């Protein structure tokens, strides 16, 4: 019987089989029963403090395990003899997690990036980088919103994609799938990188690496690298295609990569990125292929590159930018 199963049992998160296994272990030997009663006494004594804590328990547990593995500044001689007992070590772990809840609130490193396990995120005028405790990295594009949660010892990691778009680089954990929900669309992965965009009634999924399962009430698709799927959330209809360019990734790479890309497609992405209104006046220019890499920096600088590369005339009229 390992520590995690006992703690899970005390948290009342065990399923029927797991609970029975713990109960059978307790009843099988008087020493087991004694050891469990010692653990439970410590748990019950500290439970009221944990319930009053406003600190996320998953965050505290993760950080506590790091603290537990570090060499203490002062060797705790008075309790050292108890640490030789595996089961009392589990009890001590339960006690220390209560302490760690408070300790790590006070001594959280000021690294310039925040680490979260259960929280809502909303970006405004700039993309937002979100490193999660499990090693997953999320880049949230501007004007986007999602929430992430992971209950202690739960079987999955959950994201609710509310609006906008995000790029996920998911840390592979076989026992805990990463699940994104977007208004009836469910995206499930183990470890992969992919892009999700939610606009009006449509959801778009583009896979960079690994495989992704996308499911609605009506349909299901498995996507692989360079697959693109567009889902109508009202009808459940799915349209699968091959990715034609990597322009969608501009908010992650900070570059616009065009490889014989029709000018109109590049202009559409520039308008989205800069909230601009670039209009191609001459119809024959819309399909003009362009190969270039633009930095996600100054729009004026990028327009200058386009003008020189394709010998275009670009002018501004009111709130519009005219290309001819």
Secondary structure, DSSP 8 states (H G I E B T S, - for coil): --HHHHHHHHTT---HHHHHHHHHHHHH-HHHHHHHHHHHHHHHHHHHHHHH--S-HHHHHHHHHHHHHS--SS--GGGGGGGGSHHHHHHHHHHHHHHHHHHHHHS----SS-EESSEEEE--SS-EEEEETTS-EEEE-TT-EEEEE--TT-SEEEEEEEEEEEEEE----TTSEEEEEETTEEEEESS-EEEEEEETTEEEEEEEES-EEEE-SS-EEEE-TTEEEEEETTT--EEEEE---SGGGHHHHSEEEEEEEEHHHHHHHHHHHHT--EEE-SGGGTT-EEEEEEESS-HHHHHHHHHHHHT--EEEETTEEEE-
